[in-house]
Each structure stands twice: as C-alpha cells, then as structure tokens.
Amino acid sequence: MTSTQHDEQTPGESPARAGVKEWIGLAVLALPTLLISMDLSVLYLAIPQISEALQPSSSQLLWILDIYGFLVAGFLITMGTVGDRIGRRKLLMIGALAFGVASVLAAYSTSASMLIGTRALLGIAGATLMPSTLALIRNMFHDDRQRTTAISVWMTSFMVGMVIGPLVGGAMLEHFWWGSVFLVAVPAMVLLLASGPVLLPEYKDPNPGKLDLLSALLSLLAVMSVIYGIKELAKDGWSIEAVGVLAAGLALGTVFVLRQRRLTDPLIDLRLFGNVRFSGSLVALMVAMLAMGGLFLLLAQYLQLVLGLSAFEAGLWTVPQAAAMVVAAGVVSAVAPRVRPAYLMAGGLVLAMFGYAVFTQLSGGDDLALIVTGMVIFSLGLSPMFVLGLDLIVGAVDPARAGAASAISETGQELSAALGVAVIGSIGTAVYRGQMAETMPAGLPAEATLVAEDTLAGALHVATALPAALGGELTEVARQAYTHALQVNSVVGIGLTALAATLVMVLLRHIPAPNDAREREPSAEVADSH
C-alpha cells in the first residue's frame, strides 16, 4: 500500500475484510504495546537498587518515576496528529528505534541525571507508539466485527502488560541488575523494526494541512501541568504550588482549545466531539478509568503492607487478573457482533461493581482469596468497556484522523488515571488519618504519632522501633485503618462505575450491534458530521 492510502467505503458496500497478513501484523503491534504498558509499572520494584547504585536525591527519584508518564501524556496528541500527517507506520518505526535506543541507554545509566534524561526520551518515544498502533488497527480492520476482535487483542495486551509488569520486574531483579528491567523491551522493538515494513501497511491523511507548532507546545504544557498539579495535590494537598500549576495547565488548555477553533488546520478537530459515538464513549471510558486508577494503587499496597507479601509475590497473585482480562476479551469479541455495545458495556460495568463490592468485605486479615476474587470479577466486568469503548472511538472517525482520535482517547485515560489517584487517593488518606487519630495506641512519642498518622508505610516503619507489644498494637491499628480506607474507596468506585454505566445507556444505547446494522448509519466522518 502506498504512503497516501486512504480507504473510503461507499454507501451499501461491504467493508473489506482483513486477511492473514493483517492478523500477523496485529501480533506485531500487540507485543510492543504489552511491553510499553509494562514500562509504566515495572520500574517501581527497581527503585531500591537504583537508589543504592545511583544515589539520587529525593527530588531526582520522583522525576525518575514520573517523567516517563508525564511525557507520554504530554506528547500523545501531537504525535497522534504527526502520525496522521507523515504516516502511521513511519512514525511507529521512528518511535520503535528511539524506544529501543533509549531503553539501552537507560539500562546503562551512570547517574541519576542520565536516567532521568533517558526516561524522558522513553516517554517521548512511547507517545509515538501508542496512537500509531491503534490508528493502524483502525486502518487495517475495516469490518466492524474484525475490528472489535483486533482492538480486544490490543487492549488486552496493554492491560495485561500493566498487570504483569511487577511480576516480570520482580523476576528480572531476582537474577539480574536493575538495568535489566529496561532491556525487556529491546527485542520487541527489534522485531517491530524488522517486520513492520513488511507486515504493516502505511496510511496517512491525504490532505493533512500544516502542523501548528504553537498548538503542539500548548498541548504539551497543558497536559503535563494538569497531570503534575493533580499528582502534587494527591501528595501534598492544597498547596499553593499544586493549585498554581493545575490552574496554569487549565488556562493553557483553554488557550489551546480557542486556538483550535480559529485554525484552518487544527491539531485537534473539535468537531470530533460533536459525534456522540466518539464523545460518549470517551466520557464513559474516562469515568471508568477514574474509578479504577485510584483503587489499583491501593490494592497493590494492601497486598504488600497489610497482607505482608513481597513485591514478587504480589505480582504473582495478579496473574489470575491478567487471565480474566484475556478470557473477557475473547468473550466480548465473540458476543459483540450480536449484542448492542451499550448493553455489553453497561452489563460489564454492573459486574465490575460487584467486584468493587467484594473489596468492601476486607477485614485486614487473611484476605488474599477475597482480593484475588474481587480483582478477577472487576477485570471481567471492565473489559467490555475498554474494548468496545475504544472500538467506538476509533470507528467513529474517518480513518485519516484515526491517529488524532486515538491520541485524544489515550490522553483522556492518562488524565483520568492521574485524577483517580489524586481524588480516590485523597479520600483514602483522609479516612486513614481520621481513623488513626481515633485509635492511635497510647504512649507513642509525638513525632512517631505524626509519622504513623501520615501513611501505612510510615506506621509500619515506626512500629519496628517500638517495644514488641506497642509495635504490634500500632501495626494492627494501622492495617485496620488502611483496610477501612480501602473499603470506603471501593464504595466510591461503585458509585463512579454506576455513573459510567448510566452514561453508556443514555448516550450509546442507540448504536446497533454490527450484525443488526445491515443499512449502515450515516457516515460518522468528521467532514460529514456538520
């Protein structure tokens, strides 16, 4: 296919079905997707070894952890649009090369500053890969049923990568040095570079227009400022710095939107949001991600700090959750052609609510079976939302704009995940501190009391320096307070998931099942939506 291919389907014509080459190409796209998502979580386990080897300051350590996610989110919109202009495969190849080189440099970093720099390069490269892979899927699979299956494979790869990241990282760190966690992605990038030009077609917008660099800068600064501000609010509360950065990000975002409305060739065509398939799916997806984002972090800490599992053991017990995602994706692909997407998504979200409800029954004791059961249930329930929501988003737009649509979706999910950590995390922190203030054992030094009231990890650290009886009492009180916080956050998760289900039914229930849509709805292309 040529670099300017732009497939149009005439009314009444059946969409072309993908063949063997496209399915092999999907496998090529799925592997780097899995490894990129692993990069979001795999580093946390290596922090103790990195701290010992590179001696970073506390500020440098935070940037080592955060810079990757900041730059992925900040560059998604720009890179999605760049892919539409220069070609999705070309951008994917550039990103794969950059990601592989940056991974090697990160693995052999000799200072904290060098690791921060290489993590920044990884973030920029990661932002080229994610929208390119999803946009290519939109152009490779035109048949609705095949595209749903393809997106379920892509989404499963991404979610499984996030889940098994700690497990793989733990296994690597048991046998190799800390830099090994970065080298996992290199073979996949080499495979992508070798097979991509043969197996992946090239697509780009035949009438791309001029890239507005000021819009690209505004989107980068706006998204990074908002995410940084949200993270600071979650960490330090309503500080002047956090509120100021967040306000600046929102102001820059407003300027960005106003500029897009004036440009002939905007970075984002705002008419996308006038398509209810696109905007309704995006909003519901963001609400579901908001509920999930904050709870994931709390569950990981519960496994280690309350149940006393090692990082590797905690990762091992996420395998059933990953398996549930794979099973759910297969079921969704099989059922989706015959059932309206809104019914599947809303039904799955109701099931996810039962998963959250399981977490309200935690006792702070021997709860491992209960935790695993809850994670499996809500993973089964959330899969239809993520698979079909993404399918509706990328299927709602002209294939030439699939990169921009994919980037908007992924940016929204990044923002929702950050907001989930901030909002749900803040609620959990307030509940924990409130209960600790009421149940704190008598006889603790004032300084120890402040540390114990702040976080569960702090309380457990303080307990090790106390007499056995008092330390044991503090440990039990702190674990019970954290369990109560997780229970409250699970109720919040139920409420947010119910909101997502309601949005799905209100906004998307009119969309027919693929098998029922014999006469296609009027084209959802942006150019025809007004």
C-alpha positions as CSV (number, residue, x, y, z in Angstrom):
1,M,0.0,0.0,0.0
2,T,1.2,3.5,-0.7
3,S,2.0,6.0,1.9
4,T,-1.0,8.1,1.0
5,Q,-3.6,5.3,1.1
6,H,-6.9,6.5,2.3
7,D,-9.7,3.9,2.2
8,E,-13.3,5.1,1.7
9,Q,-16.3,2.9,1.8
10,T,-19.2,3.8,-0.5
11,P,-22.7,3.5,0.9
12,G,-24.1,0.0,0.7
13,E,-20.7,-1.6,0.1
14,S,-19.4,-4.2,2.5
15,P,-16.1,-3.2,4.1
16,A,-13.1,-5.2,3.0
17,R,-12.2,-8.0,5.4
18,A,-8.7,-8.4,6.8
19,G,-6.6,-11.3,5.7
20,V,-3.7,-13.3,7.2
21,K,-1.2,-10.5,6.7
22,E,-3.3,-8.1,8.8
23,W,-3.7,-10.6,11.6
24,I,0.1,-11.3,11.7
25,G,0.6,-7.5,11.7
26,L,-1.7,-7.3,14.7
27,A,0.5,-9.7,16.6
28,V,3.5,-7.5,15.7
29,L,1.6,-4.4,17.1
30,A,0.4,-6.2,20.2
31,L,3.8,-7.2,21.6
32,P,5.3,-3.7,21.8
33,T,2.0,-2.5,23.2
34,L,2.3,-5.0,26.0
35,L,5.9,-4.0,26.8
36,I,5.2,-0.3,26.7
37,S,2.5,-0.7,29.3
38,M,4.8,-2.8,31.4
39,D,7.2,0.1,31.4
40,L,4.6,2.1,33.4
41,S,4.8,-0.2,36.4
42,V,8.0,-2.3,36.1
43,L,10.3,0.4,37.4
44,Y,8.7,0.7,40.9
45,L,10.3,-2.6,42.0
46,A,13.8,-1.5,40.9
47,I,13.8,1.7,42.9
48,P,15.7,0.3,45.9
49,Q,18.5,-1.0,43.7
50,I,18.5,2.3,41.6
51,S,18.8,4.3,44.9
52,E,21.7,2.3,46.0
53,A,23.5,2.3,42.7
54,L,23.0,5.9,41.5
55,Q,22.4,7.7,44.8
56,P,19.6,10.0,43.5
57,S,18.2,12.8,45.7
58,S,14.5,12.5,46.8
59,S,13.6,15.0,44.0
60,Q,15.6,13.1,41.4
61,L,13.9,9.9,42.5
62,L,10.5,11.3,41.9
63,W,11.4,12.5,38.4
64,I,12.9,9.1,37.6
65,L,9.5,7.7,38.4
66,D,7.2,10.4,36.9
67,I,9.0,11.8,33.9
68,Y,8.0,8.9,31.6
69,G,4.3,9.1,32.3
70,F,4.3,12.9,32.1
71,L,5.9,13.0,28.6
72,V,3.8,10.1,27.3
73,A,0.7,12.0,28.2
74,G,2.0,15.4,27.1
75,F,3.1,14.3,23.6
76,L,0.2,11.9,22.8
77,I,-2.0,14.5,21.0
78,T,0.9,15.9,19.0
79,M,2.3,12.5,18.0
80,G,-1.1,11.2,17.0
81,T,-1.5,14.2,14.7
82,V,2.0,13.8,13.4
83,G,1.3,10.2,12.5
84,D,-1.8,11.3,10.5
85,R,0.4,13.7,8.6
86,I,3.7,11.7,7.9
87,G,2.3,8.2,8.1
88,R,1.4,5.9,11.0
89,R,3.9,3.2,10.1
90,K,6.7,5.7,9.6
91,L,6.1,7.3,13.0
92,L,5.9,3.8,14.5
93,M,9.3,2.8,13.1
94,I,10.8,6.1,14.3
95,G,9.3,5.6,17.7
96,A,10.4,1.9,17.9
97,L,14.0,2.9,17.1
98,A,14.0,5.7,19.6
99,F,12.4,3.5,22.3
100,G,15.0,0.7,21.8
101,V,17.9,3.1,21.9
102,A,16.6,4.9,24.9
103,S,16.0,1.6,26.7
104,V,19.6,0.6,26.3
105,L,20.8,4.0,27.5
106,A,18.5,3.8,30.5
107,A,19.7,0.3,31.4
108,Y,23.4,1.5,31.4
109,S,22.8,4.9,33.0
110,T,25.7,6.0,35.2
111,S,24.0,8.8,37.1
112,A,20.5,9.8,38.3
113,S,20.5,12.8,35.8
114,M,21.3,10.4,32.9
115,L,18.5,8.1,33.9
116,I,16.0,11.0,34.1
117,G,17.1,12.1,30.6
118,T,16.7,8.6,29.2
119,R,13.3,8.1,30.8
120,A,12.3,11.3,29.2
121,L,13.3,10.0,25.8
122,L,11.4,6.8,26.5
123,G,8.3,8.9,27.3
124,I,8.5,10.8,24.0
125,A,9.1,7.6,22.1
126,G,6.3,5.9,23.9
127,A,3.9,8.7,22.8
128,T,4.7,7.9,19.2
129,L,4.0,4.2,19.6
130,M,0.6,4.1,21.3
131,P,-1.5,6.2,18.9
132,S,0.3,4.8,15.9
133,T,-0.6,1.2,16.8
134,L,-4.2,1.9,17.5
135,A,-4.6,4.1,14.4
136,L,-3.0,1.3,12.2
137,I,-5.5,-1.2,13.6
138,R,-8.3,1.2,12.6
139,N,-7.0,1.2,9.0
140,M,-6.1,-2.5,8.8
141,F,-9.5,-3.7,10.0
142,H,-12.5,-2.1,8.3
143,D,-15.0,-4.8,9.1
144,D,-16.7,-3.9,12.4
145,R,-16.5,-7.5,13.8
146,Q,-12.9,-7.9,12.9
147,R,-12.0,-4.5,14.3
148,T,-13.6,-5.3,17.6
149,T,-11.6,-8.5,17.8
150,A,-8.4,-6.6,16.9
151,I,-9.0,-3.9,19.4
152,S,-9.7,-6.5,22.1
153,V,-6.3,-8.1,21.4
154,W,-4.6,-4.6,21.5
155,M,-6.4,-3.6,24.7
156,T,-5.8,-6.9,26.4
157,S,-2.1,-6.6,25.6
158,F,-2.0,-3.2,27.1
159,M,-3.9,-4.1,30.3
160,V,-2.0,-7.4,30.8
161,G,1.3,-5.5,30.4
162,M,0.3,-3.2,33.2
163,V,-0.8,-6.1,35.4
164,I,2.3,-8.4,34.9
165,G,4.8,-5.5,34.9
166,P,5.6,-6.0,38.6
167,L,5.8,-9.8,38.2
168,V,8.2,-9.6,35.3
169,G,10.2,-6.9,37.0
170,G,10.4,-8.9,40.2
171,A,11.7,-11.9,38.3
172,M,14.3,-9.9,36.4
173,L,15.6,-8.2,39.6
174,E,16.0,-11.5,41.4
175,H,18.5,-12.7,38.8
176,F,20.0,-9.5,37.1
177,W,20.9,-5.9,37.9
178,W,18.4,-3.0,38.0
179,G,19.1,-2.0,34.4
180,S,17.7,-5.3,33.1
181,V,14.1,-4.1,33.5
182,F,14.7,-1.7,30.7
183,L,16.2,-4.2,28.3
184,V,13.0,-6.4,28.2
185,A,11.5,-4.1,25.5
186,V,14.6,-4.1,23.2
187,P,13.9,-7.5,21.5
188,A,10.3,-6.5,20.8
189,M,11.5,-3.2,19.2
190,V,14.0,-5.0,17.0
191,L,11.2,-7.4,15.9
192,L,9.0,-4.5,15.1
193,L,11.7,-2.7,13.1
194,A,12.4,-5.9,11.2
195,S,8.9,-7.0,10.4
196,G,6.9,-3.7,10.4
197,P,7.9,-2.5,6.9
198,V,6.8,-6.0,5.5
199,L,3.7,-6.7,7.6
200,L,2.2,-3.3,8.3
201,P,0.6,-1.0,5.7
202,E,1.3,2.7,5.5
203,Y,-1.5,5.2,6.0
204,K,-1.7,8.9,6.3
205,D,-4.1,11.7,5.8
206,P,-4.1,12.6,2.0
207,N,-4.9,16.3,2.9
208,P,-3.0,16.8,6.2
209,G,-2.6,20.5,6.3
210,K,0.2,22.3,8.1
211,L,1.3,21.2,11.6
212,D,0.8,24.1,14.1
213,L,3.9,24.0,16.4
214,L,2.4,26.5,18.8
215,S,-0.6,24.2,19.3
216,A,1.7,21.3,19.9
217,L,3.6,23.3,22.6
218,L,0.3,24.4,24.2
219,S,-1.0,20.8,24.4
220,L,2.3,19.5,25.8
221,L,2.4,22.2,28.5
222,A,-1.3,22.0,29.3
223,V,-1.4,18.2,29.8
224,M,1.9,18.0,31.7
225,S,0.8,20.9,34.0
226,V,-2.6,19.4,34.7
227,I,-1.2,15.9,35.5
228,Y,1.7,17.3,37.6
229,G,-0.8,19.5,39.5
230,I,-3.1,16.6,40.2
231,K,-0.2,14.4,41.4
232,E,1.0,17.2,43.7
233,L,-2.5,17.7,45.1
234,A,-2.6,14.0,45.8
235,K,0.8,14.1,47.6
236,D,0.7,17.4,49.5
237,G,-2.9,18.5,49.5
238,W,-4.0,22.0,48.5
239,S,-0.6,23.6,48.4
240,I,0.0,26.9,46.5
241,E,2.4,25.2,44.1
242,A,0.0,22.4,43.2
243,V,-3.0,24.7,42.7
244,G,-0.9,27.2,40.7
245,V,0.4,24.6,38.4
246,L,-3.0,23.0,37.9
247,A,-4.6,26.4,37.2
248,A,-1.8,27.2,34.7
249,G,-2.5,23.9,33.0
250,L,-6.2,24.6,32.7
251,A,-5.5,28.1,31.4
252,L,-3.1,26.7,28.8
253,G,-5.7,24.1,27.8
254,T,-8.3,26.8,27.4
255,V,-5.9,28.8,25.1
256,F,-5.3,25.6,23.2
257,V,-9.0,25.0,22.6
258,L,-9.6,28.6,21.5
259,R,-6.7,28.4,19.1
260,Q,-8.0,25.1,17.5
261,R,-11.3,26.8,16.8
262,R,-9.5,29.6,14.8
263,L,-7.1,27.4,12.8
264,T,-7.8,26.1,9.3
265,D,-5.7,23.1,10.1
266,P,-6.1,22.5,13.8
267,L,-4.0,20.0,15.8
268,I,-7.4,18.6,17.0
269,D,-10.5,18.9,15.0
270,L,-13.0,19.9,17.7
271,R,-15.9,18.6,15.6
272,L,-14.9,15.1,16.7
273,F,-16.6,15.9,20.0
274,G,-19.9,16.5,18.2
275,N,-20.0,12.8,17.3
276,V,-21.8,11.0,20.2
277,R,-20.1,7.7,19.4
278,F,-16.8,9.4,20.0
279,S,-17.6,11.8,22.8
280,G,-20.0,9.5,24.7
281,S,-17.6,6.6,24.6
282,L,-14.7,8.8,25.7
283,V,-16.5,10.3,28.7
284,A,-17.7,6.9,29.9
285,L,-14.3,5.4,29.4
286,M,-12.7,8.2,31.4
287,V,-15.1,7.8,34.3
288,A,-14.4,4.0,34.4
289,M,-10.7,4.7,34.4
290,L,-11.1,7.3,37.1
291,A,-12.7,4.6,39.4
292,M,-10.0,2.0,38.5
293,G,-6.9,4.2,38.6
294,G,-7.0,5.1,42.3
295,L,-8.0,1.7,43.5
296,F,-5.2,-0.2,41.7
297,L,-2.6,1.7,43.7
298,L,-4.4,1.0,47.0
299,L,-4.8,-2.7,46.2
300,A,-1.1,-3.1,45.4
301,Q,-0.1,-1.6,48.8
302,Y,-2.7,-3.7,50.5
303,L,-1.1,-6.9,49.2
304,Q,2.3,-5.9,50.4
305,L,1.8,-3.7,53.5
306,V,-1.4,-5.4,55.0
307,L,-1.0,-9.0,53.8
308,G,2.8,-8.9,54.0
309,L,3.6,-10.2,50.5
310,S,6.8,-9.4,48.8
311,A,6.7,-7.4,45.6
312,F,7.2,-10.5,43.5
313,E,4.5,-12.5,45.4
314,A,2.1,-9.6,45.0
315,G,2.8,-9.6,41.3
316,L,2.3,-13.3,41.1
317,W,-1.2,-13.0,42.5
318,T,-2.1,-10.6,39.7
319,V,-1.8,-13.4,37.2
320,P,-5.5,-14.5,37.7
321,Q,-6.5,-10.9,37.0
322,A,-4.5,-11.0,33.7
323,A,-6.0,-14.3,32.8
324,A,-9.5,-12.8,33.4
325,M,-8.8,-10.0,31.0
326,V,-7.8,-12.4,28.3
327,V,-10.9,-14.5,28.8
328,A,-13.1,-11.5,28.9
329,A,-11.6,-10.1,25.7
330,G,-12.3,-13.3,23.9
331,V,-15.9,-13.4,25.1
332,V,-16.5,-9.8,24.1
333,S,-15.2,-10.5,20.6
334,A,-17.5,-13.5,20.2
335,V,-20.6,-11.8,21.6
336,A,-20.2,-8.2,20.3
337,P,-21.5,-8.9,16.7
338,R,-24.9,-9.9,18.1
339,V,-25.4,-7.5,21.0
340,R,-25.6,-3.7,21.2
341,P,-22.3,-2.3,22.5
342,A,-24.1,-0.3,25.2
343,Y,-25.7,-3.4,26.6
344,L,-22.4,-5.2,26.8
345,M,-20.6,-2.3,28.3
346,A,-23.2,-1.4,30.9
347,G,-23.6,-5.1,31.8
348,G,-19.9,-5.4,32.3
349,L,-19.8,-2.3,34.4
350,V,-22.5,-3.7,36.7
351,L,-20.4,-6.9,37.1
352,A,-17.4,-4.7,37.9
353,M,-19.5,-3.1,40.7
354,F,-19.8,-6.5,42.3
355,G,-16.0,-6.8,42.1
356,Y,-15.7,-3.5,44.0
357,A,-18.3,-4.7,46.4
358,V,-16.1,-7.7,47.3
359,F,-13.4,-5.2,48.5
360,T,-15.8,-3.7,51.0
361,Q,-15.7,-7.1,52.8
362,L,-12.0,-7.0,53.5
363,S,-11.1,-7.4,57.2
364,G,-7.3,-6.7,57.2
365,G,-6.6,-10.3,58.0
366,D,-6.2,-13.3,55.7
367,D,-7.9,-11.7,52.8
368,L,-5.8,-12.9,49.8
369,A,-8.6,-15.1,48.3
370,L,-11.1,-12.2,48.7
371,I,-8.7,-9.8,47.0
372,V,-8.0,-12.1,44.1
373,T,-11.7,-12.8,43.6
374,G,-12.6,-9.1,43.6
375,M,-9.8,-8.3,41.1
376,V,-10.9,-11.1,38.8
377,I,-14.6,-10.0,38.9
378,F,-13.9,-6.4,38.2
379,S,-11.4,-7.2,35.4
380,L,-14.0,-9.4,33.7
381,G,-16.5,-6.5,34.1
382,L,-14.3,-3.7,32.9
383,S,-13.0,-5.4,29.8
384,P,-16.2,-4.8,27.6
385,M,-16.0,-1.1,28.5
386,F,-12.4,-0.7,27.4
387,V,-12.6,-2.9,24.3
388,L,-15.9,-1.7,22.9
389,G,-15.3,1.9,24.1
390,L,-12.1,2.1,22.2
391,D,-13.7,0.4,19.2
392,L,-16.4,3.0,19.1
393,I,-14.0,5.9,19.5
394,V,-11.7,4.9,16.6
395,G,-14.6,3.6,14.5
396,A,-16.4,6.8,14.8
397,V,-14.0,8.9,12.8
398,D,-12.6,9.0,9.3
399,P,-9.6,6.6,9.0
400,A,-7.4,9.5,8.1
401,R,-8.0,11.0,11.5
402,A,-7.6,7.8,13.5
403,G,-4.3,8.9,14.9
404,A,-5.7,12.0,16.4
405,A,-8.7,10.2,17.8
406,S,-6.6,7.5,19.3
407,A,-4.3,10.1,20.9
408,I,-7.3,12.0,22.4
409,S,-8.6,8.8,23.9
410,E,-5.3,7.8,25.4
411,T,-4.7,11.3,26.8
412,G,-8.1,11.2,28.4
413,Q,-7.3,7.9,30.0
414,E,-4.0,9.2,31.3
415,L,-5.7,12.3,32.8
416,S,-8.4,10.1,34.4
417,A,-5.9,7.7,35.9
418,A,-4.0,10.6,37.4
419,L,-7.2,12.2,38.7
420,G,-8.2,8.8,40.1
421,V,-5.0,8.5,42.1
422,A,-5.5,12.1,43.3
423,V,-9.2,12.0,44.2
424,I,-9.6,8.4,45.4
425,G,-6.1,8.5,47.0
426,S,-7.0,11.7,48.9
427,I,-10.3,10.2,50.1
428,G,-8.4,7.1,51.3
429,T,-5.7,9.2,53.0
430,A,-8.4,11.3,54.8
431,V,-10.2,8.1,56.0
432,Y,-6.9,6.5,57.1
433,R,-5.8,9.6,59.1
434,G,-9.2,10.1,60.7
435,Q,-9.3,6.5,62.0
436,M,-5.7,6.6,63.1
437,A,-6.4,9.7,65.1
438,E,-9.2,7.9,66.9
439,T,-7.5,4.6,67.5
440,M,-3.8,5.5,68.0
441,P,-2.3,3.5,70.8
442,A,-1.4,5.5,73.9
443,G,2.2,6.0,74.8
444,L,3.6,6.9,71.4
445,P,6.1,9.8,71.1
446,A,4.6,12.8,69.3
447,E,7.0,12.5,66.3
448,A,6.2,8.8,65.9
449,T,2.4,9.6,66.1
450,L,2.7,12.1,63.3
451,V,4.6,9.7,61.1
452,A,2.2,6.8,61.8
453,E,-0.9,9.0,61.1
454,D,0.6,10.1,57.7
455,T,0.9,6.7,55.9
456,L,0.6,3.0,56.5
457,A,4.2,2.5,55.4
458,G,5.3,5.2,58.0
459,A,3.3,3.4,60.7
460,L,4.9,0.1,60.0
461,H,8.3,1.6,60.0
462,V,7.7,3.3,63.4
463,A,6.3,0.1,64.8
464,T,9.7,-1.7,64.2
465,A,11.4,0.7,66.6
466,L,8.9,0.3,69.4
467,P,8.6,-2.3,72.1
468,A,7.1,-5.5,70.8
469,A,3.7,-5.1,72.4
470,L,3.3,-1.5,71.5
471,G,4.7,-2.0,68.0
472,G,2.3,-4.9,67.4
473,E,-0.7,-2.8,68.5
474,L,0.3,0.0,66.2
475,T,0.7,-2.3,63.3
476,E,-2.7,-3.8,63.8
477,V,-4.4,-0.4,64.2
478,A,-2.7,1.0,61.1
479,R,-3.6,-2.0,59.0
480,Q,-7.3,-1.8,60.1
481,A,-7.3,1.9,59.3
482,Y,-5.9,1.2,55.8
483,T,-8.5,-1.6,55.3
484,H,-11.3,0.8,56.2
485,A,-9.9,3.4,53.8
486,L,-9.9,0.7,51.0
487,Q,-13.5,-0.2,51.9
488,V,-14.6,3.4,51.6
489,N,-12.7,3.9,48.3
490,S,-14.4,0.7,47.0
491,V,-17.8,2.3,47.7
492,V,-16.6,5.4,45.7
493,G,-15.6,3.0,42.9
494,I,-19.0,1.5,42.9
495,G,-20.6,5.0,42.5
496,L,-18.3,6.0,39.7
497,T,-18.8,2.8,37.9
498,A,-22.6,3.2,38.2
499,L,-22.2,6.6,36.7
500,A,-20.2,5.2,33.8
501,A,-22.9,2.6,33.2
502,T,-25.6,5.2,33.2
503,L,-23.7,7.4,30.7
504,V,-23.3,4.4,28.4
505,M,-27.0,3.6,28.4
506,V,-28.1,7.2,28.0
507,L,-25.6,8.2,25.3
508,L,-24.8,5.0,23.4
509,R,-27.8,2.7,23.5
510,H,-29.0,3.7,20.1
511,I,-25.9,2.2,18.4
512,P,-26.9,-1.2,16.9
513,A,-25.0,-4.5,17.0
514,P,-22.8,-5.0,13.9
515,N,-25.0,-7.9,12.8
516,D,-28.1,-5.8,13.0
517,A,-26.7,-2.8,11.1
518,R,-27.4,-4.0,7.6
519,E,-28.0,-0.5,6.5
520,R,-25.1,1.5,7.9
521,E,-25.8,4.7,9.8
522,P,-24.8,7.9,8.0
523,S,-21.0,8.2,7.9
524,A,-19.5,9.3,11.2
525,E,-16.7,11.0,9.5
526,V,-15.9,14.4,10.9
527,A,-16.2,16.0,7.5
528,D,-19.8,14.9,7.2
529,S,-20.9,15.4,10.7
530,H,-21.9,19.0,10.1
